[in-house]
C-alpha cells in the first residue's frame, strides 16, 4: 500500500510550496492529497484557486506525512486553525512525518511545541518567532527526526525531495530528482 501525505491548504498558501511537493511525491508513487482547512476551493497567496480533494477535518486516521506550506497569510491562517493544531499535535505524538516550509515552521509548528529541542530552518527572518528551544539552522532543508523544514519558494523542490526520500526511500528520491532535473 502506498504511503500517504496530506498537504494542508489555507487561504494565502504559497503555490510552489504546496503544489511542488504534490508533484514530486506523486511521481514517486506516494498518495499526496490536498486538504483544505476552510473549504475545497482555496486561493493561494497570488489568488490562484486550487481545488482541494478533501477537508482536513474529514481526513480519517493519520497519514504517513503532513506537509505544511508557508506563504502569507496562509501560514497565519493555518496557525489560527484549531483543526490544524489538533491534527499536527496528533501527527507529532505518533512520530509521523511533519514537513513545513517558509513561514510555517516558525508560525505554525513552533507555537505548537513541535519544534522544541529540534534543529529547524524557515524563511530568513522568521526564525525570530522560534520558541527558545528550537535550534535555528541557515541550511536550505533540515531533517531532524520526523521533522523536515525548509526555507521557502526557492527550496521547494529540495524540500519535496527530502520528503520523498523519507516516504519512498533514497533510491526513489534519486530517480525522481534525476528525471525532474533537480540539482543535487
Rosetta blueprint (number, residue, H / E / L):
1 X L
2 X L
3 X L
4 X E
5 X E
6 X E
7 X E
8 X E
9 X E
10 X L
11 X L
12 X L
13 X E
14 X L
15 X H
16 X H
17 X H
18 X H
19 X H
20 X H
21 X H
22 X H
23 X H
24 X H
25 X H
26 X H
27 X H
28 X L
29 X L
30 X L
31 X E
32 X E
33 X E
34 X E
35 X E
36 X E
37 X L
38 X L
39 X L
40 X L
41 X E
42 X E
43 X E
44 X E
45 X L
46 X L
47 X L
48 X L
49 X E
50 X E
51 X E
52 X L
53 X L
54 X E
55 X E
56 X H
57 X H
58 X H
59 X L
60 X L
61 X L
62 X L
63 X L
64 X L
65 X E
66 X E
67 X E
68 X E
69 X L
70 X L
71 X L
72 X L
73 X L
74 X H
75 X H
76 X H
77 X H
78 X H
79 X H
80 X H
81 X L
82 X H
83 X H
84 X H
85 X H
86 X H
87 X H
88 X H
89 X H
90 X H
91 X H
92 X H
93 X H
94 X L
95 X L
96 X L
97 X E
98 X E
99 X E
100 X E
101 X E
102 X L
103 X L
104 X H
105 X H
106 X H
107 X H
108 X H
109 X H
110 X H
111 X H
112 X H
113 X L
114 X L
115 X L
116 X L
117 X L
118 X L
119 X E
120 X E
121 X L
122 X L
123 X L
124 X L
125 X L
126 X H
127 X H
128 X H
129 X H
130 X L
131 X L
132 X L
133 X L
134 X L
135 X E
136 X E
137 X L
138 X L
139 X L
140 X L
141 X E
142 X E
143 X E
144 X E
145 X L
146 X L
147 X E
148 X E
149 X E
150 X E
151 X L
152 X L
153 X H
154 X H
155 X H
156 X H
157 X H
158 X H
159 X H
160 X H
161 X H
162 X H
163 X H
164 X H
165 X H
166 X H
167 X H
168 X H
169 X L
170 X H
171 X H
172 X H
173 X H
174 X H
175 X H
176 X H
177 X H
178 X H
179 X H
180 X H
181 X L
182 X L
183 X L
184 X L
